[in-house]
């Protein structure tokens, strides 16, 4: 897996809509082209994070199921 510019953003334990809201806020503070790895346990994040990327012009580089949830790698648009 590619390493993230800002490490792993650990959002495990948060429920919808917080993983998407916090991911959007973190991306807002990053430079275009930077990558962010997000880990979540919320099953709805599998829908919300790809939708966020599509709506905001970010690239979803990876969407992986993990033992406890999901890992997303996002490149800021």
N, CA, C, O and CB atoms as a CASP TS submission, in Angstrom:
PFRMAT TS
TARGET T0000
AUTHOR 0000-0000-0000
METHOD Language model
MODEL 1
PARENT N/A
ATOM      1  N   UNK     1       0.842  -1.186   0.000  1.00  0.00           N
ATOM      2  CA  UNK     1       0.000   0.000   0.000  1.00  0.00           C
ATOM      3  C   UNK     1       0.879   1.239   0.000  1.00  0.00           C
ATOM      4  O   UNK     1       1.973   1.238   0.565  1.00  0.00           O
ATOM      5  CB  UNK     1      -0.954   0.004   1.216  1.00  0.00           C
ATOM      6  N   UNK     2       0.402   2.278  -0.627  1.00  0.00           N
ATOM      7  CA  UNK     2       1.128   3.550  -0.646  1.00  0.00           C
ATOM      8  C   UNK     2       1.075   4.189   0.725  1.00  0.00           C
ATOM      9  O   UNK     2       0.062   4.118   1.422  1.00  0.00           O
ATOM     10  CB  UNK     2       0.546   4.507  -1.709  1.00  0.00           C
ATOM     11  N   UNK     3       2.182   4.817   1.104  1.00  0.00           N
ATOM     12  CA  UNK     3       2.151   5.532   2.379  1.00  0.00           C
ATOM     13  C   UNK     3       1.476   6.878   2.169  1.00  0.00           C
ATOM     14  O   UNK     3       1.528   7.454   1.082  1.00  0.00           O
ATOM     15  CB  UNK     3       3.586   5.715   2.960  1.00  0.00           C
ATOM     16  N   UNK     4       0.861   7.355   3.195  1.00  0.00           N
ATOM     17  CA  UNK     4       0.129   8.615   3.129  1.00  0.00           C
ATOM     18  C   UNK     4       1.014   9.775   3.538  1.00  0.00           C
ATOM     19  O   UNK     4       1.890   9.627   4.391  1.00  0.00           O
ATOM     20  CB  UNK     4      -1.110   8.562   4.014  1.00  0.00           C
ATOM     21  N   UNK     5       0.787  10.926   2.932  1.00  0.00           N
ATOM     22  CA  UNK     5       1.518  12.132   3.310  1.00  0.00           C
ATOM     23  C   UNK     5       1.286  12.474   4.774  1.00  0.00           C
ATOM     24  O   UNK     5       2.185  12.991   5.437  1.00  0.00           O
ATOM     25  CB  UNK     5       1.105  13.308   2.424  1.00  0.00           C
ATOM     26  N   UNK     6       0.112  12.197   5.279  1.00  0.00           N
ATOM     27  CA  UNK     6      -0.246  12.579   6.645  1.00  0.00           C
ATOM     28  C   UNK     6      -0.467  11.369   7.543  1.00  0.00           C
ATOM     29  O   UNK     6      -1.162  11.484   8.552  1.00  0.00           O
ATOM     30  CB  UNK     6      -1.491  13.438   6.633  1.00  0.00           C
ATOM     31  N   UNK     7       0.100  10.217   7.210  1.00  0.00           N
ATOM     32  CA  UNK     7      -0.090   9.024   8.024  1.00  0.00           C
ATOM     33  C   UNK     7      -1.490   8.474   7.874  1.00  0.00           C
ATOM     34  O   UNK     7      -2.174   8.745   6.887  1.00  0.00           O
ATOM     35  CB  UNK     7       0.194   9.326   9.479  1.00  0.00           C
ATOM     36  N   UNK     8      -1.912   7.701   8.857  1.00  0.00           N
ATOM     37  CA  UNK     8      -3.243   7.096   8.831  1.00  0.00           C
ATOM     38  C   UNK     8      -4.173   7.916   9.716  1.00  0.00           C
ATOM     39  O   UNK     8      -3.882   8.178  10.883  1.00  0.00           O
ATOM     40  CB  UNK     8      -3.196   5.610   9.301  1.00  0.00           C
ATOM     41  N   UNK     9      -5.290   8.311   9.133  1.00  0.00           N
ATOM     42  CA  UNK     9      -6.309   9.054   9.873  1.00  0.00           C
ATOM     43  C   UNK     9      -7.254   8.012  10.464  1.00  0.00           C
ATOM     44  O   UNK     9      -8.073   7.438   9.747  1.00  0.00           O
ATOM     45  CB  UNK     9      -7.081  10.096   8.946  1.00  0.00           C
ATOM     46  N   UNK    10      -7.145   7.771  11.745  1.00  0.00           N
ATOM     47  CA  UNK    10      -7.873   6.706  12.426  1.00  0.00           C
ATOM     48  C   UNK    10      -9.238   7.206  12.889  1.00  0.00           C
ATOM     49  O   UNK    10      -9.347   7.949  13.864  1.00  0.00           O
ATOM     50  CB  UNK    10      -7.062   6.175  13.622  1.00  0.00           C
ATOM     51  N   UNK    11     -10.269   6.786  12.172  1.00  0.00           N
ATOM     52  CA  UNK    11     -11.639   7.169  12.517  1.00  0.00           C
ATOM     53  C   UNK    11     -12.439   5.957  12.986  1.00  0.00           C
ATOM     54  O   UNK    11     -13.669   5.968  12.962  1.00  0.00           O
ATOM     55  CB  UNK    11     -12.332   7.828  11.314  1.00  0.00           C
ATOM     56  N   UNK    12     -11.732   4.917  13.409  1.00  0.00           N
ATOM     57  CA  UNK    12     -12.408   3.717  13.897  1.00  0.00           C
ATOM     58  C   UNK    12     -13.208   4.059  15.147  1.00  0.00           C
ATOM     59  O   UNK    12     -12.757   4.817  16.006  1.00  0.00           O
ATOM     60  CB  UNK    12     -11.389   2.586  14.192  1.00  0.00           C
ATOM     61  N   UNK    13     -14.396   3.487  15.229  1.00  0.00           N
ATOM     62  CA  UNK    13     -15.274   3.718  16.375  1.00  0.00           C
ATOM     63  C   UNK    13     -16.289   4.824  16.163  1.00  0.00           C
ATOM     64  O   UNK    13     -17.266   4.916  16.906  1.00  0.00           O
ATOM     65  CB  UNK    13     -14.456   4.037  17.572  1.00  0.00           C
ATOM     66  N   UNK    14     -16.075   5.668  15.159  1.00  0.00           N
ATOM     67  CA  UNK    14     -17.039   6.741  14.873  1.00  0.00           C
ATOM     68  C   UNK    14     -18.148   6.212  13.978  1.00  0.00           C
ATOM     69  O   UNK    14     -17.905   5.389  13.096  1.00  0.00           O
ATOM     70  CB  UNK    14     -16.339   7.953  14.204  1.00  0.00           C
ATOM     71  N   UNK    15     -19.347   6.682  14.204  1.00  0.00           N
ATOM     72  CA  UNK    15     -20.518   6.271  13.419  1.00  0.00           C
ATOM     73  C   UNK    15     -20.892   7.365  12.425  1.00  0.00           C
ATOM     74  O   UNK    15     -20.546   8.535  12.592  1.00  0.00           O
ATOM     75  CB  UNK    15     -21.718   5.953  14.346  1.00  0.00           C
ATOM     76  N   UNK    16     -21.610   6.944  11.386  1.00  0.00           N
ATOM     77  CA  UNK    16     -22.111   7.844  10.353  1.00  0.00           C
ATOM     78  C   UNK    16     -22.869   8.994  11.014  1.00  0.00           C
ATOM     79  O   UNK    16     -23.673   8.760  11.916  1.00  0.00           O
ATOM     80  CB  UNK    16     -23.025   7.084   9.348  1.00  0.00           C
ATOM     81  N   UNK    17     -22.633  10.201  10.591  1.00  0.00           N
ATOM     82  CA  UNK    17     -21.895  10.681   9.419  1.00  0.00           C
ATOM     83  C   UNK    17     -20.468  11.144   9.726  1.00  0.00           C
ATOM     84  O   UNK    17     -19.816  11.724   8.858  1.00  0.00           O
ATOM     85  CB  UNK    17     -22.649  11.810   8.787  1.00  0.00           C
ATOM     86  N   UNK    18     -19.970  10.898  10.951  1.00  0.00           N
ATOM     87  CA  UNK    18     -18.701  11.495  11.367  1.00  0.00           C
ATOM     88  C   UNK    18     -17.475  11.093  10.547  1.00  0.00           C
ATOM     89  O   UNK    18     -16.624  11.950  10.311  1.00  0.00           O
ATOM     90  CB  UNK    18     -18.456  11.148  12.769  1.00  0.00           C
ATOM     91  N   UNK    19     -17.331   9.830  10.095  1.00  0.00           N
ATOM     92  CA  UNK    19     -16.153   9.536   9.274  1.00  0.00           C
ATOM     93  C   UNK    19     -16.079  10.397   8.006  1.00  0.00           C
ATOM     94  O   UNK    19     -15.005  10.885   7.656  1.00  0.00           O
ATOM     95  CB  UNK    19     -16.152   8.067   8.890  1.00  0.00           C
ATOM     96  N   UNK    20     -17.191  10.584   7.330  1.00  0.00           N
ATOM     97  CA  UNK    20     -17.193  11.407   6.112  1.00  0.00           C
ATOM     98  C   UNK    20     -16.952  12.880   6.441  1.00  0.00           C
ATOM     99  O   UNK    20     -16.203  13.555   5.735  1.00  0.00           O
ATOM    100  CB  UNK    20     -18.526  11.249   5.358  1.00  0.00           C
ATOM    101  N   UNK    21     -17.568  13.376   7.485  1.00  0.00           N
ATOM    102  CA  UNK    21     -17.403  14.787   7.865  1.00  0.00           C
ATOM    103  C   UNK    21     -15.959  15.070   8.252  1.00  0.00           C
ATOM    104  O   UNK    21     -15.381  16.061   7.805  1.00  0.00           O
ATOM    105  CB  UNK    21     -18.345  15.154   9.033  1.00  0.00           C
ATOM    106  N   UNK    22     -15.371  14.213   9.077  1.00  0.00           N
ATOM    107  CA  UNK    22     -13.996  14.423   9.519  1.00  0.00           C
ATOM    108  C   UNK    22     -13.003  14.249   8.366  1.00  0.00           C
ATOM    109  O   UNK    22     -11.996  14.954   8.301  1.00  0.00           O
ATOM    110  CB  UNK    22     -13.655  13.458  10.656  1.00  0.00           C
ATOM    111  N   UNK    23     -13.287  13.309   7.457  1.00  0.00           N
ATOM    112  CA  UNK    23     -12.425  13.131   6.286  1.00  0.00           C
ATOM    113  C   UNK    23     -12.460  14.373   5.411  1.00  0.00           C
ATOM    114  O   UNK    23     -11.418  14.842   4.953  1.00  0.00           O
ATOM    115  CB  UNK    23     -12.853  11.894   5.473  1.00  0.00           C
ATOM    116  N   UNK    24     -13.649  14.906   5.176  1.00  0.00           N
ATOM    117  CA  UNK    24     -13.770  16.119   4.365  1.00  0.00           C
ATOM    118  C   UNK    24     -13.013  17.279   5.008  1.00  0.00           C
ATOM    119  O   UNK    24     -12.320  18.026   4.317  1.00  0.00           O
ATOM    120  CB  UNK    24     -15.251  16.493   4.174  1.00  0.00           C
ATOM    121  N   UNK    25     -13.141  17.431   6.307  1.00  0.00           N
ATOM    122  CA  UNK    25     -12.454  18.521   7.004  1.00  0.00           C
ATOM    123  C   UNK    25     -10.935  18.357   6.917  1.00  0.00           C
ATOM    124  O   UNK    25     -10.223  19.336   6.696  1.00  0.00           O
ATOM    125  CB  UNK    25     -12.896  18.578   8.477  1.00  0.00           C
ATOM    126  N   UNK    26     -10.440  17.151   7.086  1.00  0.00           N
ATOM    127  CA  UNK    26      -8.995  16.904   7.002  1.00  0.00           C
ATOM    128  C   UNK    26      -8.490  17.191   5.584  1.00  0.00           C
ATOM    129  O   UNK    26      -7.433  17.799   5.417  1.00  0.00           O
ATOM    130  CB  UNK    26      -8.664  15.438   7.408  1.00  0.00           C
ATOM    131  N   UNK    27      -9.229  16.761   4.571  1.00  0.00           N
ATOM    132  CA  UNK    27      -8.821  16.999   3.184  1.00  0.00           C
ATOM    133  C   UNK    27      -8.798  18.489   2.861  1.00  0.00           C
ATOM    134  O   UNK    27      -7.943  18.948   2.104  1.00  0.00           O
ATOM    135  CB  UNK    27      -9.761  16.271   2.219  1.00  0.00           C
ATOM    136  N   UNK    28      -9.723  19.234   3.423  1.00  0.00           N
ATOM    137  CA  UNK    28      -9.786  20.674   3.185  1.00  0.00           C
ATOM    138  C   UNK    28      -8.480  21.367   3.566  1.00  0.00           C
ATOM    139  O   UNK    28      -8.089  22.345   2.930  1.00  0.00           O
ATOM    140  CB  UNK    28     -10.943  21.285   3.965  1.00  0.00           C
ATOM    141  N   UNK    29      -7.809  20.872   4.590  1.00  0.00           N
ATOM    142  CA  UNK    29      -6.576  21.477   5.062  1.00  0.00           C
ATOM    143  C   UNK    29      -5.318  20.972   4.375  1.00  0.00           C
ATOM    144  O   UNK    29      -4.211  21.370   4.737  1.00  0.00           O
ATOM    145  CB  UNK    29      -6.453  21.254   6.509  1.00  0.00           C
ATOM    146  N   UNK    30      -5.477  20.097   3.386  1.00  0.00           N
ATOM    147  CA  UNK    30      -4.326  19.516   2.700  1.00  0.00           C
ATOM    148  C   UNK    30      -4.130  20.152   1.332  1.00  0.00           C
ATOM    149  O   UNK    30      -5.055  20.731   0.764  1.00  0.00           O
ATOM    150  CB  UNK    30      -4.497  18.005   2.556  1.00  0.00           C
ATOM    151  N   UNK    31      -2.913  20.038   0.812  1.00  0.00           N
ATOM    152  CA  UNK    31      -2.621  20.553  -0.524  1.00  0.00           C
ATOM    153  C   UNK    31      -3.139  19.593  -1.584  1.00  0.00           C
ATOM    154  O   UNK    31      -3.217  18.386  -1.352  1.00  0.00           O
ATOM    155  CB  UNK    31      -1.110  20.781  -0.703  1.00  0.00           C
ATOM    156  N   UNK    32      -3.491  20.129  -2.743  1.00  0.00           N
ATOM    157  CA  UNK    32      -3.937  19.317  -3.863  1.00  0.00           C
ATOM    158  C   UNK    32      -2.840  18.323  -4.237  1.00  0.00           C
ATOM    159  O   UNK    32      -1.664  18.679  -4.311  1.00  0.00           O
ATOM    160  CB  UNK    32      -4.311  20.205  -5.074  1.00  0.00           C
ATOM    161  N   UNK    33      -3.239  17.075  -4.471  1.00  0.00           N
ATOM    162  CA  UNK    33      -2.291  16.028  -4.832  1.00  0.00           C
ATOM    163  C   UNK    33      -1.795  15.215  -3.646  1.00  0.00           C
ATOM    164  O   UNK    33      -1.218  14.144  -3.834  1.00  0.00           O
ATOM    165  CB  UNK    33      -1.127  16.633  -5.532  1.00  0.00           C
ATOM    166  N   UNK    34      -2.010  15.706  -2.425  1.00  0.00           N
ATOM    167  CA  UNK    34      -1.605  14.966  -1.226  1.00  0.00           C
ATOM    168  C   UNK    34      -2.513  13.757  -1.048  1.00  0.00           C
ATOM    169  O   UNK    34      -3.657  13.761  -1.502  1.00  0.00           O
ATOM    170  CB  UNK    34      -1.653  15.875   0.036  1.00  0.00           C
ATOM    171  N   UNK    35      -2.002  12.723  -0.387  1.00  0.00           N
ATOM    172  CA  UNK    35      -2.816  11.542  -0.134  1.00  0.00           C
ATOM    173  C   UNK    35      -3.129  11.418   1.347  1.00  0.00           C
ATOM    174  O   UNK    35      -2.363  11.851   2.208  1.00  0.00           O
ATOM    175  CB  UNK    35      -2.108  10.283  -0.635  1.00  0.00           C
ATOM    176  N   UNK    36      -4.275  10.815   1.614  1.00  0.00           N
ATOM    177  CA  UNK    36      -4.737  10.593   2.975  1.00  0.00           C
ATOM    178  C   UNK    36      -5.250   9.163   3.072  1.00  0.00           C
ATOM    179  O   UNK    36      -6.063   8.737   2.252  1.00  0.00           O
ATOM    180  CB  UNK    36      -5.844  11.619   3.377  1.00  0.00           C
ATOM    181  N   UNK    37      -4.782   8.426   4.063  1.00  0.00           N
ATOM    182  CA  UNK    37      -5.283   7.085   4.343  1.00  0.00           C
ATOM    183  C   UNK    37      -6.227   7.183   5.533  1.00  0.00           C
ATOM    184  O   UNK    37      -5.870   7.715   6.585  1.00  0.00           O
ATOM    185  CB  UNK    37      -4.110   6.078   4.625  1.00  0.00           C
ATOM    186  N   UNK    38      -7.435   6.663   5.352  1.00  0.00           N
ATOM    187  CA  UNK    38      -8.474   6.736   6.384  1.00  0.00           C
ATOM    188  C   UNK    38      -8.877   5.314   6.763  1.00  0.00           C
ATOM    189  O   UNK    38      -9.123   4.482   5.891  1.00  0.00           O
ATOM    190  CB  UNK    38      -9.718   7.559   5.887  1.00  0.00           C
ATOM    191  N   UNK    39      -8.945   5.039   8.059  1.00  0.00           N
ATOM    192  CA  UNK    39      -9.442   3.753   8.540  1.00  0.00           C
ATOM    193  C   UNK    39     -10.722   3.981   9.327  1.00  0.00           C
ATOM    194  O   UNK    39     -10.789   4.860  10.186  1.00  0.00           O
ATOM    195  CB  UNK    39      -8.379   3.031   9.412  1.00  0.00           C
ATOM    196  N   UNK    40     -11.741   3.178   9.025  1.00  0.00           N
ATOM    197  CA  UNK    40     -13.039   3.306   9.687  1.00  0.00           C
ATOM    198  C   UNK    40     -13.579   1.932  10.079  1.00  0.00           C
ATOM    199  O   UNK    40     -13.155   0.909   9.542  1.00  0.00           O
ATOM    200  CB  UNK    40     -14.043   4.034   8.772  1.00  0.00           C
ATOM    201  N   UNK    41     -14.510   1.926  11.014  1.00  0.00           N
ATOM    202  CA  UNK    41     -15.245   0.711  11.360  1.00  0.00           C
ATOM    203  C   UNK    41     -16.725   0.848  11.013  1.00  0.00           C
ATOM    204  O   UNK    41     -17.478  -0.120  11.124  1.00  0.00           O
ATOM    205  CB  UNK    41     -15.081   0.394  12.850  1.00  0.00           C
ATOM    206  N   UNK    42     -17.142   2.021  10.601  1.00  0.00           N
ATOM    207  CA  UNK    42     -18.544   2.273  10.262  1.00  0.00           C
ATOM    208  C   UNK    42     -18.855   1.652   8.902  1.00  0.00           C
ATOM    209  O   UNK    42     -18.238   2.034   7.908  1.00  0.00           O
ATOM    210  CB  UNK    42     -18.851   3.800  10.251  1.00  0.00           C
ATOM    211  N   UNK    43     -19.800   0.700   8.828  1.00  0.00           N
ATOM    212  CA  UNK    43     -20.110   0.066   7.548  1.00  0.00           C
ATOM    213  C   UNK    43     -20.612   1.047   6.483  1.00  0.00           C
ATOM    214  O   UNK    43     -20.416   0.810   5.291  1.00  0.00           O
ATOM    215  CB  UNK    43     -21.140  -1.006   7.759  1.00  0.00           C
ATOM    216  N   UNK    44     -21.249   2.133   6.891  1.00  0.00           N
ATOM    217  CA  UNK    44     -21.760   3.099   5.920  1.00  0.00           C
ATOM    218  C   UNK    44     -20.649   3.929   5.282  1.00  0.00           C
ATOM    219  O   UNK    44     -20.874   4.576   4.259  1.00  0.00           O
ATOM    220  CB  UNK    44     -22.762   4.017   6.585  1.00  0.00           C
ATOM    221  N   UNK    45     -19.466   3.920   5.866  1.00  0.00           N
ATOM    222  CA  UNK    45     -18.339   4.643   5.268  1.00  0.00           C
ATOM    223  C   UNK    45     -17.988   4.070   3.898  1.00  0.00           C
ATOM    224  O   UNK    45     -17.450   4.783   3.051  1.00  0.00           O
ATOM    225  CB  UNK    45     -17.112   4.585   6.194  1.00  0.00           C
ATOM    226  N   UNK    46     -18.288   2.791   3.670  1.00  0.00           N
ATOM    227  CA  UNK    46     -18.029   2.174   2.367  1.00  0.00           C
ATOM    228  C   UNK    46     -18.852   2.842   1.267  1.00  0.00           C
ATOM    229  O   UNK    46     -18.498   2.757   0.091  1.00  0.00           O
ATOM    230  CB  UNK    46     -18.341   0.671   2.416  1.00  0.00           C
ATOM    231  N   UNK    47     -19.929   3.495   1.635  1.00  0.00           N
ATOM    232  CA  UNK    47     -20.756   4.255   0.697  1.00  0.00           C
ATOM    233  C   UNK    47     -20.393   5.738   0.764  1.00  0.00           C
ATOM    234  O   UNK    47     -20.232   6.394  -0.265  1.00  0.00           O
ATOM    235  CB  UNK    47     -22.261   4.051   1.004  1.00  0.00           C
ATOM    236  N   UNK    48     -20.269   6.253   1.974  1.00  0.00           N
ATOM    237  CA  UNK    48     -20.079   7.695   2.182  1.00  0.00           C
ATOM    238  C   UNK    48     -18.741   8.228   1.677  1.00  0.00           C
ATOM    239  O   UNK    48     -18.704   9.295   1.065  1.00  0.00           O
ATOM    240  CB  UNK    48     -20.207   8.009   3.639  1.00  0.00           C
ATOM    241  N   UNK    49     -17.649   7.518   1.916  1.00  0.00           N
ATOM    242  CA  UNK    49     -16.329   8.025   1.527  1.00  0.00           C
ATOM    243  C   UNK    49     -16.177   8.065   0.001  1.00  0.00           C
ATOM    244  O   UNK    49     -15.726   9.083  -0.524  1.00  0.00           O
ATOM    245  CB  UNK    49     -15.220   7.152   2.145  1.00  0.00           C
ATOM    246  N   UNK    50     -16.537   6.994  -0.737  1.00  0.00           N
ATOM    247  CA  UNK    50     -16.479   7.106  -2.201  1.00  0.00           C
ATOM    248  C   UNK    50     -17.381   8.221  -2.742  1.00  0.00           C
ATOM    249  O   UNK    50     -17.015   8.909  -3.694  1.00  0.00           O
ATOM    250  CB  UNK    50     -16.874   5.779  -2.835  1.00  0.00           C
ATOM    251  N   UNK    51     -18.556   8.397  -2.137  1.00  0.00           N
ATOM    252  CA  UNK    51     -19.466   9.467  -2.558  1.00  0.00           C
ATOM    253  C   UNK    51     -18.834  10.838  -2.308  1.00  0.00           C
ATOM    254  O   UNK    51     -18.916  11.723  -3.160  1.00  0.00           O
ATOM    255  CB  UNK    51     -20.817   9.355  -1.811  1.00  0.00           C
ATOM    256  N   UNK    52     -18.209  11.016  -1.151  1.00  0.00           N
ATOM    257  CA  UNK    52     -17.513  12.258  -0.829  1.00  0.00           C
ATOM    258  C   UNK    52     -16.444  12.558  -1.880  1.00  0.00           C
ATOM    259  O   UNK    52     -16.346  13.684  -2.368  1.00  0.00           O
ATOM    260  CB  UNK    52     -16.878  12.175   0.574  1.00  0.00           C
ATOM    261  N   UNK    53     -15.652  11.557  -2.224  1.00  0.00           N
ATOM    262  CA  UNK    53     -14.596  11.749  -3.228  1.00  0.00           C
ATOM    263  C   UNK    53     -15.184  12.170  -4.565  1.00  0.00           C
ATOM    264  O   UNK    53     -14.676  13.087  -5.210  1.00  0.00           O
ATOM    265  CB  UNK    53     -13.773  10.464  -3.400  1.00  0.00           C
ATOM    266  N   UNK    54     -16.240  11.510  -4.977  1.00  0.00           N
ATOM    267  CA  UNK    54     -16.886  11.826  -6.249  1.00  0.00           C
ATOM    268  C   UNK    54     -17.450  13.241  -6.250  1.00  0.00           C
ATOM    269  O   UNK    54     -17.285  13.974  -7.225  1.00  0.00           O
ATOM    270  CB  UNK    54     -17.997  10.823  -6.542  1.00  0.00           C
ATOM    271  N   UNK    55     -18.107  13.625  -5.178  1.00  0.00           N
ATOM    272  CA  UNK    55     -18.738  14.947  -5.094  1.00  0.00           C
ATOM    273  C   UNK    55     -17.727  16.088  -5.005  1.00  0.00           C
ATOM    274  O   UNK    55     -17.968  17.171  -5.538  1.00  0.00           O
ATOM    275  CB  UNK    55     -19.656  14.999  -3.895  1.00  0.00           C
ATOM    276  N   UNK    56     -16.602  15.854  -4.340  1.00  0.00           N
ATOM    277  CA  UNK    56     -15.634  16.923  -4.079  1.00  0.00           C
ATOM    278  C   UNK    56     -14.439  16.909  -5.032  1.00  0.00           C
ATOM    279  O   UNK    56     -13.553  17.756  -4.915  1.00  0.00           O
ATOM    280  CB  UNK    56     -15.139  16.818  -2.664  1.00  0.00           C
ATOM    281  N   UNK    57     -14.400  15.964  -5.971  1.00  0.00           N
ATOM    282  CA  UNK    57     -13.331  15.941  -6.969  1.00  0.00           C
ATOM    283  C   UNK    57     -12.030  15.304  -6.507  1.00  0.00           C
ATOM    284  O   UNK    57     -10.972  15.576  -7.075  1.00  0.00           O
ATOM    285  CB  UNK    57     -13.051  17.316  -7.408  1.00  0.00           C
ATOM    286  N   UNK    58     -12.096  14.456  -5.479  1.00  0.00           N
ATOM    287  CA  UNK    58     -10.916  13.739  -5.011  1.00  0.00           C
ATOM    288  C   UNK    58     -10.856  12.381  -5.714  1.00  0.00           C
ATOM    289  O   UNK    58     -11.861  11.909  -6.245  1.00  0.00           O
ATOM    290  CB  UNK    58     -10.942  13.565  -3.456  1.00  0.00           C
ATOM    291  N   UNK    59      -9.679  11.759  -5.716  1.00  0.00           N
ATOM    292  CA  UNK    59      -9.510  10.450  -6.330  1.00  0.00           C
ATOM    293  C   UNK    59      -9.410   9.394  -5.242  1.00  0.00           C
ATOM    294  O   UNK    59      -8.569   9.487  -4.348  1.00  0.00           O
ATOM    295  CB  UNK    59      -8.260  10.421  -7.239  1.00  0.00           C
ATOM    296  N   UNK    60     -10.270   8.391  -5.323  1.00  0.00           N
ATOM    297  CA  UNK    60     -10.210   7.272  -4.389  1.00  0.00           C
ATOM    298  C   UNK    60      -9.228   6.257  -4.959  1.00  0.00           C
ATOM    299  O   UNK    60      -9.552   5.540  -5.906  1.00  0.00           O
ATOM    300  CB  UNK    60     -11.631   6.632  -4.155  1.00  0.00           C
ATOM    301  N   UNK    61      -8.033   6.194  -4.386  1.00  0.00           N
ATOM    302  CA  UNK    61      -6.977   5.319  -4.886  1.00  0.00           C
ATOM    303  C   UNK    61      -7.155   3.880  -4.424  1.00  0.00           C
ATOM    304  O   UNK    61      -6.771   2.950  -5.132  1.00  0.00           O
ATOM    305  CB  UNK    61      -5.625   5.833  -4.444  1.00  0.00           C
ATOM    306  N   UNK    62      -7.734   3.690  -3.242  1.00  0.00           N
ATOM    307  CA  UNK    62      -7.947   2.342  -2.712  1.00  0.00           C
ATOM    308  C   UNK    62      -9.154   2.343  -1.787  1.00  0.00           C
ATOM    309  O   UNK    62      -9.401   3.300  -1.053  1.00  0.00           O
ATOM    310  CB  UNK    62      -6.689   1.832  -1.962  1.00  0.00           C
ATOM    311  N   UNK    63      -9.898   1.241  -1.843  1.00  0.00           N
ATOM    312  CA  UNK    63     -11.046   1.006  -0.974  1.00  0.00           C
ATOM    313  C   UNK    63     -10.934  -0.452  -0.558  1.00  0.00           C
ATOM    314  O   UNK    63     -11.368  -1.342  -1.289  1.00  0.00           O
ATOM    315  CB  UNK    63     -12.441   1.326  -1.696  1.00  0.00           C
ATOM    316  N   UNK    64     -10.358  -0.701   0.605  1.00  0.00           N
ATOM    317  CA  UNK    64     -10.047  -2.055   1.039  1.00  0.00           C
ATOM    318  C   UNK    64     -10.843  -2.430   2.274  1.00  0.00           C
ATOM    319  O   UNK    64     -10.963  -1.646   3.216  1.00  0.00           O
ATOM    320  CB  UNK    64      -8.559  -2.196   1.313  1.00  0.00           C
ATOM    321  N   UNK    65     -11.386  -3.642   2.258  1.00  0.00           N
ATOM    322  CA  UNK    65     -12.039  -4.169   3.453  1.00  0.00           C
ATOM    323  C   UNK    65     -10.946  -4.693   4.380  1.00  0.00           C
ATOM    324  O   UNK    65     -10.044  -5.410   3.946  1.00  0.00           O
ATOM    325  CB  UNK    65     -13.082  -5.299   3.096  1.00  0.00           C
ATOM    326  N   UNK    66     -11.032  -4.333   5.649  1.00  0.00           N
ATOM    327  CA  UNK    66     -10.083  -4.806   6.653  1.00  0.00           C
ATOM    328  C   UNK    66     -10.824  -5.703   7.636  1.00  0.00           C
ATOM    329  O   UNK    66     -12.040  -5.865   7.535  1.00  0.00           O
ATOM    330  CB  UNK    66      -9.396  -3.614   7.391  1.00  0.00           C
ATOM    331  N   UNK    67     -10.104  -6.282   8.580  1.00  0.00           N
ATOM    332  CA  UNK    67     -10.739  -7.162   9.570  1.00  0.00           C
ATOM    333  C   UNK    67     -11.871  -6.470  10.318  1.00  0.00           C
ATOM    334  O   UNK    67     -12.916  -7.071  10.567  1.00  0.00           O
ATOM    335  CB  UNK    67      -9.705  -7.661  10.565  1.00  0.00           C
ATOM    336  N   UNK    68     -11.661  -5.201  10.677  1.00  0.00           N
ATOM    337  CA  UNK    68     -12.657  -4.508  11.477  1.00  0.00           C
ATOM    338  C   UNK    68     -13.447  -3.444  10.744  1.00  0.00           C
ATOM    339  O   UNK    68     -14.300  -2.798  11.351  1.00  0.00           O
ATOM    340  CB  UNK    68     -12.005  -3.895  12.625  1.00  0.00           C
ATOM    341  N   UNK    69     -13.196  -3.239   9.463  1.00  0.00           N
ATOM    342  CA  UNK    69     -13.902  -2.172   8.749  1.00  0.00           C
ATOM    343  C   UNK    69     -13.366  -1.938   7.357  1.00  0.00           C
ATOM    344  O   UNK    69     -13.309  -2.859   6.543  1.00  0.00           O
ATOM    345  CB  UNK    69     -13.825  -0.898   9.524  1.00  0.00           C
ATOM    346  N   UNK    70     -12.968  -0.697   7.078  1.00  0.00           N
ATOM    347  CA  UNK    70     -12.476  -0.319   5.754  1.00  0.00           C
ATOM    348  C   UNK    70     -11.274   0.601   5.863  1.00  0.00           C
ATOM    349  O   UNK    70     -11.095   1.318   6.847  1.00  0.00           O
ATOM    350  CB  UNK    70     -13.580   0.357   4.944  1.00  0.00           C
ATOM    351  N   UNK    71     -10.453   0.557   4.814  1.00  0.00           N
ATOM    352  CA  UNK    71      -9.328   1.485   4.670  1.00  0.00           C
ATOM    353  C   UNK    71      -9.481   2.141   3.298  1.00  0.00           C
ATOM    354  O   UNK    71      -9.694   1.466   2.290  1.00  0.00           O
ATOM    355  CB  UNK    71      -7.919   0.746   4.817  1.00  0.00           C
ATOM    356  N   UNK    72      -9.369   3.454   3.283  1.00  0.00           N
ATOM    357  CA  UNK    72      -9.479   4.233   2.057  1.00  0.00           C
ATOM    358  C   UNK    72      -8.194   5.025   1.869  1.00  0.00           C
ATOM    359  O   UNK    72      -7.641   5.567   2.826  1.00  0.00           O
ATOM    360  CB  UNK    72     -10.716   5.178   2.096  1.00  0.00           C
ATOM    361  N   UNK    73      -7.727   5.088   0.640  1.00  0.00           N
ATOM    362  CA  UNK    73      -6.603   5.961   0.308  1.00  0.00           C
ATOM    363  C   UNK    73      -7.142   6.971  -0.698  1.00  0.00           C
ATOM    364  O   UNK    73      -7.642   6.603  -1.761  1.00  0.00           O
ATOM    365  CB  UNK    73      -5.357   5.148  -0.273  1.00  0.00           C
ATOM    366  N   UNK    74      -7.033   8.239  -0.349  1.00  0.00           N
ATOM    367  CA  UNK    74      -7.634   9.323  -1.127  1.00  0.00           C
ATOM    368  C   UNK    74      -6.549  10.299  -1.555  1.00  0.00           C
ATOM    369  O   UNK    74      -5.702  10.691  -0.753  1.00  0.00           O
ATOM    370  CB  UNK    74      -8.734  10.054  -0.309  1.00  0.00           C
ATOM    371  N   UNK    75      -6.581  10.688  -2.833  1.00  0.00           N
ATOM    372  CA  UNK    75      -5.720  11.776  -3.308  1.00  0.00           C
ATOM    373  C   UNK    75      -6.585  13.015  -3.438  1.00  0.00           C
ATOM    374  O   UNK    75      -7.604  13.001  -4.128  1.00  0.00           O
ATOM    375  CB  UNK    75      -5.023  11.420  -4.678  1.00  0.00           C
ATOM    376  N   UNK    76      -6.176  14.088  -2.773  1.00  0.00           N
ATOM    377  CA  UNK    76      -6.957  15.319  -2.817  1.00  0.00           C
ATOM    378  C   UNK    76      -6.921  15.913  -4.215  1.00  0.00           C
ATOM    379  O   UNK    76      -5.866  16.010  -4.842  1.00  0.00           O
ATOM    380  CB  UNK    76      -6.431  16.335  -1.790  1.00  0.00           C
ATOM    381  N   UNK    77      -8.104  16.309  -4.693  1.00  0.00           N
ATOM    382  CA  UNK    77      -8.234  16.911  -6.016  1.00  0.00           C
ATOM    383  C   UNK    77      -7.919  18.383  -5.997  1.00  0.00           C
ATOM    384  O   UNK    77      -7.981  19.041  -7.035  1.00  0.00           O
ATOM    385  CB  UNK    77      -9.620  16.699  -6.556  1.00  0.00           C
TER
END
